[in-house]
Amino acid sequence: MNEKRVTYREALREALREALAGDDRVFLMGEDVGRYGGCFAVSLGLLEEFGPERVRDTPMSESAFVGAGIGAALAGMRPVVEIMTVNFSLLALDQILNNAATLLHMSGGQFNVPVVIRMATGAGRQLAAQHSHSLEGWYAHIPGIRVVAPATVEDARGMLPTALADPDPVLMFEHVSLYSTEGELGGADRQVDIDRAAIRRPGRDATLIAYGGTLVAALAAAEELSGEGIEVEVIDLRTLRPVDDATVVGSVRRTHRAVIVDEGWRSGSLSAELSTRITEQAFYELDAGIERVCTAEVPIPYARHLEEAALPQPAAVVEAVRKAVG
Amino acid sequence: MTADHGHEAGRRPGPPADAGTKRRFELLRQMLRIRRFEEKCVELYSAAKIRGFLHVYIGEEAVAAGIVPSLEPGDAIVSTYREHGHALARGVPLEALMAEMYGRITGVSRGRGGSMHLFDADTRFYGGSAIVAGGLPLAAGLALADRMRGHRQVTACFFGDGAVAEGEFHECLNLAALWRLPVLFCCENNLYAMGTALARAQAQTDLALRAASYGMAAWPVDGMDVLAVEDAARQALGMVRDGGVPCFLELRTYRFRAHSMYDSDRYRDKAEIEAWKERDPITALVSRGRADGELTDEGLAALEEEIAVEIERAVEAAEAAPMEPVADLTRFVYSERT
């Protein structure tokens, strides 16, 4: 197997290129995906390679082009719709929730919606409140859609083909801090199993659950704790809906302690859901209360020191694990 | 009359075509079948056999009867929560529609949609959306898929005057015109967005004018005259199918009954409703047929009887049909993998 070092952005581009080349039904559309090359340069060069019919620049009409992706999927196409960021996806929420997620059920199983909707998520770039949301936990609330969050270069490369093979809508959340990160990419079959969470670092003393952008902070915390003799098992959730309970709870049964890192706000969050699932399924296995490290309950501020204070940092994760292993 | 559409229907291109005696009888059959089906639904609603929201189309039948049969079998339809007429005119089986009203497993949506969400893959009927303007983006996408694959199919998208105030309407008309998508936009302007009169909600009440601003052919049509609607539909569909461009029809119509079964209709003047009932599209076509000697009392009675029997059989079938087992509640949330 040939291994090469690529960025997360390049891995996504490679996945899109392969999908466009391999299936006539696949096309990419969104704001500035064509001539601009994508807001995060993910689709750079694809317009030149595949032409404007299959790499479609759209107007600033999130509801129309997301809904058009859903409609094209109904008619048998395999659209990949890029919404610049999760912040703007709110303008298409009606289409995602009221159409993509409901049509199969409302039609009594007649109409499935094989659309993939990709978007950037998360904070950390001093873009203030309206450009820093982490709302993937909201989307994970909705039955009828699948929600995935690639945290590694391999998943950035491998989740798209899996998502495109799915007969139902898949939302893919790409944390903004990950696009320029680098990693090794294997050369073999890259389609990854999006049904399973991944253990990114084995450990015996506590289970640390993260996903997407927070995996970086979790791994950094685990490394620091290892120096103190605390071996943390780091789980990358990968799929936020449906949650892979077996991997999460299986780990907690071994370590008897759980810490959850979530860039969403704590109240009504994905971390709350995970915490509940663990207590429902492994309450008597727990040797300590479940700890959560979440974003402070404020709109994300601009000033660097305030933004940093609002977001889950490795130091806070380390502190939470120490408390759990107490 | 205290409310009217305020503009002359003067932008229709070309002369009207004569549909012929047989054609007129077919149009009458379509409208009467919708009318009688919905009258039965209202009766069943009052008897608590049908629940949820029930929005009837009574008074507006000429729109569905004039447009839908003009489509080809491979064309797609996207509709709204006031959709019984579109589904019936499309040939979605009446029995399965009635079973859906009853929430039975034999319903078009297996009892999961109800009156507002009728779906039928066989006729490419992509359902009623209960979100005002929520179906327009789907129509744009269906048309985009057909165009990208070189198909000659078109998508007919129905919505009401209320949708014109929604952002999605403007996003979609822009997108359809920009990308030359084969969509026939059918705006059923019945003058009220639920209880709010057109002029109380829209700064510009000439809806065709607003659609035309996106660079597509758009004109108003007398939606109470089924022949005029059919004529307009054929011209518009020709432009969409052959010209590969979207087109917009403003069908000026009126619902004779309240918005839904929950609506006590306090916002409309009784005299206004009565004045519009004078323009009942079914009565008008029957009168014309009689005057022209095309329609006899026996012919009409036979048609009524045929429709009554079909509806009665559908009611009996729905009464007898099984329910979806509760054990299957969570089916069709995700596709079933084999």
Interface residues (C-beta under 8 A of the other chain):
Chain A: F27 E53 R56 T58 P59 S61 S63 A64 F65 V66 G67 A68 G69 I70 G71 A72 A73 L74 A75 G76 M77 P79 D94 Q95 N98 N99 L103 L104 H105 M106 S107 G108 G109 Q110 F111 N112 P143 G144 R146 P167 D168
Chain B: A76 V78 G107 V108 S109 R110 G111 R112 G113 H117 F119 D120 A121 Y126 G127 S129 I131 G134 L136 P137 L138 A139 A140 G141 L142 A143 L144 A145 D146 M148 R149 G167 E168 E171 C172 N174 L175 L178 W179 R331 F332 V333 Y334 S335 E336 R337
